[in-house]
Each structure stands twice: as C-alpha cells, then as structure tokens.
Amino acid sequence: MSLLQDPQTQAAIIVVAIMLLIAFPVHEFSHALAAFRLGDATAKMFGRLSLNPIVHFDPVGGVLLAISFIGSAGAFGFGWAKPTPVNPMNLEGGRRGDAIVAAAGPISNLVLAIAGAIPLRYFINNQNLISEAPILGLVLQQFVVINLILMVFNLIPIPPLDGSKVLFALVDRRTEYQIRPFLEQYGMLLLLLLILSSFFTGGESILGRVLSPIVQGIYGFLVGT
C-alpha cells in the first residue's frame, strides 16, 4: 500500500485542507470581526475582515502544517495563519476589549469543534457508517481534535498566543507591568522549549502532557465517549 492509499494519510490530507480553508480563516476572521465591532478597523483596512482563506494564509505556517500533519499521518501538526492586525488603542473597553478580541479566535475553534462533533457523534453510534466510510470518521475525529487543540493551545497565557492578552486583562495593572515585559521578551522561547521538550525527556512534551488531558476531556464530552 502506498502512502497516499493509507486511510490515515488520506484523512490527514483532507484535514489539512479543511484547516487551511476553514479553521484558520474562521479563527483570524473572528479576531478581525471582534476588533471591528469594538471600534478598530485596522484588519478591515488590510482586507482581513474576510473568510477568504487566501488573505489569512501564511506560506511558512501553512507549509509546516502540511508537512508535519501529513507526514505524521495526523499524529502531529504544527502551523499557523497570518496574524490579524489589531490596534488596541482603537478598541472600546481598553484591556477588556483587547481580551475579547483575543478570545474570539479560540472561541471560534470551539464552535467549529462542536459543529464537527455533532455528525461525529452520529457516526460513532452507527456501525454501518464506520465500515462503509472509515475516512469520513477519521476526518471528523481529527477535525474536532485539531480545533480543540487550537483553542486550548491559543489560550495558553504566553505571548504571542491569545491567552496572554486575556491574562493581562484579568490581572491588575501593577501585576501586568511586572510580568508583561518578561513574557513578551521570552514568551516565544518558552513556548519552543515546552514544545520541543520531548527531545530531552524522550517521551511526550511537557506541553503535550498538559494539553492532552484537557483536549481529551472536552472531546469526550462533545462526542459522548
């Protein structure tokens, strides 16, 4: 059996296409829409207030997603879309508005996961469908899981992830001034260490150990397993 004939690989290819055409664009569009509703038209001026996947596509992030996810047959994926430009100075509500814009992206991934979980729940409960269309089941499963991963991962309170802006809005000003410079300077390095820690531990990364139970718990709740 060639690599392209493997159901896991076929499902991975389909899921990457769905992520690049739906999940990433919806995530970034949600940021842009929330910002626009709160008074900032920066994303609109850059043509990002759109569901057109082309305007949100990042060549490096998209290629990395395809290589990592398809190459691992759906076991691992890492990539990103083009960040949505937002000017916090234009937002109504100050830090609260910034947090709402940041949270809009992960929330959109949760909505997509719920949308995928509805047919997946029906699929799981019908054995005939499992035997007749195994790829469909794999696609739905991976689509739900990846959107949940995107939601949980982006809510990590470390810059440049969305969760950092939510964190900064929740803490008092003094605490924000104390932790923000450090996190913004070393946040990306910290994330890379958490992701690549598997090379040092010889097993699952530290980030994976933290995120996996959360994702599995939400997944089980949505699909009823």
NORURPE-V278311 format. One record per run of one state. SS is the DSSP state (~ for helix, > for strand, _ for the rest). FROM is the first residue (numbers start at 1). TO is the last residue. Records with the same first field share a line. If there is no record, write none. Layout:
SS = FROM-TO + FROM-TO
//
This chain:
_ = 1-2 + 6-6 + 38-41 + 46-52 + 57-58 + 72-87 + 91-94 + 125-126 + 133-133 + 155-161 + 171-172 + 197-197 + 202-205 + 224-225
~ = 3-5 + 7-37 + 42-45 + 53-56 + 59-71 + 88-90 + 95-124 + 127-132 + 134-154 + 162-170 + 173-196 + 198-201 + 206-223
//
